[in-house]
């Protein structure tokens, strides 16, 4: 394995993740990060609403993945990346339409080949969705 990433490399990788078209489309933004944790947020506007007028669960699920990878990325050597191997979401309550939704990702355990992450999505301080994301650690 290679040496750890520099802060500049981590910040560049974060910018690349946030620049992905689906993430830009909903205004996903970094709130803060540290090794093993990342907090992202977006405002659940009209583009995020399903036919019922509630925030579509698929939108939050989609945004849990980059939250998990950004929590893990600072912990990985520079010659490694993580891809999603498994994903499980529990929808506890709907997020409020047009409200700020904050996603907090934490690395529960990281090994050489797999990492286990958890992401909580909160709307108006209430947990709406809890996801478990297993990441496979692969060579770049």
PyMOL commands that set and color helices and strands:
alter all, ss='L'
color gray80, all
select helices_A, chain A and resi 7-18+21-25+46-48+57-73
alter helices_A, ss='H'
color red, helices_A
select strands_A, chain A and resi 29-34+37-43+80-91+100-110+114-123+126-139
alter strands_A, ss='S'
color yellow, strands_A
deselect
rebuild
show_as cartoon
